[in-house]
Amino acid sequence: MFRNMFRLGAGALAVATAATSTAAQDASTMSILEDLQASTDITVLAKPSDPTVRKANAVVNGDVVTDTDVDQRLNLVLAANGNTIEEEERSRLRLQIMRNLIDEKLQIQESAENDIFITDDEVDNAYQRVAGNFNMEPTAFAAFLKERGTSRVAIRQQIHAELAWQRLLRRRVQPLVNVGDDEVESLMARMEASKGEDEFRIGELVLFTTPETAAQTMTQAEQIVGQLRQGASFVAYSRQYSQSSTATLGGDLGWVRLEQLPPELQPIVAQLPEGQMTNPVQIPGAIVILALIDKRQVLTANEDDAVLSLKQMNVVIPAGTGQAQAETLVANIRGGVETMRGCGDVETVASRLGAEVTVNDNVRLGDLPPQLKPIIGALQIGQSTPPFGSMEDGIKVLTMCGREDPVTATAPNFDNMFAELEERRVNMMARRYLRDLRRDAIIDYR
């Protein structure tokens, strides 16, 4: 949600041309590198502190980021990843979390300078949506967070910063973005010409690098991949580690075609199975890790877009149930399902089995878990899946009550294409905006 250069001062935003800003930045960078490379004797005059060990508060333009803030945000990431992160990785993650918390302070401060304030009601509503993602009421979610060494305050601070920054971008950055009708029409024409070609929905985790830091950054990327392959959340890691503007979206790059990707990535993505991720790949200026979320064909009807009407039976397995008893229960459920006569009979069978019934009339086939998608995709109206589930979650059965298949693919929409181009440019400008806030910030580590 979150192209031109920003010069910030006294809460004001001045815009220079993209060409001037890029040239100035390159000249500044080159002068530093040339100066360092020309030095023949570099002697470190004091022992550097170890940021992975030192417990410190950071005062950002007068606002404090405490070690408790870092601990609670770290525990929030650990909770999202089932505490599967190794100790060495936790130390690196602490450093990234501190940087993120400093950025949040800068975002909130700059928003306040521009008379943008977020109310408690707005934060509460967003907090309730987050709790809903965990299938919990806000009170139960707060208890869940406390058990894991974090708190609702940690989430509310992150929500506050995100809402304030998004509103600031809408007010001060988005009006400066210029998207021409001819650009949108050209993009739509290219989509029409690409009809039937593969399109990929990709998650990205981007670590920017230079030739001097490439080896160190590659080592970091390989360690991140190791954690992800052990079950860590790609979305959570992208939010914490990625230096791309998509980090706030959990790395979701959206739908792209191969030709939109750097040449180094095109053959890798073309061969990547759905639901899998790449090893770290070095491209000019960065090392990237990609995950293939979904795949479709441009402007072609996609079976995954079929909308299903489903009824679910769920039989809760009592605590202490043995394996033999559970197998008998599954056999009884299977027998009940075999006698069921379509969706109209689900409640009757569920009553005999002591099952709960849930109805959902708007389930997208492509959003179902990979283990169930091919099974449910092959069902006719009134047919049911075999029993599935676990001792903890209960035994479930899904019955197909209706299906609406996409007849034709949605044609390119001018307004949607316009919004997509605009968003890309806002994201680029937002990144520059935040970079300049960091550059001008007074940060005291205590």
Order of alpha helices (4+ residues) and beta strands (2+ residues): beta-beta-alpha-beta-beta-alpha-alpha-alpha-alpha-alpha-alpha-beta-alpha-alpha-beta-alpha-beta-beta-beta-alpha-alpha-beta-alpha-beta-beta-alpha-beta
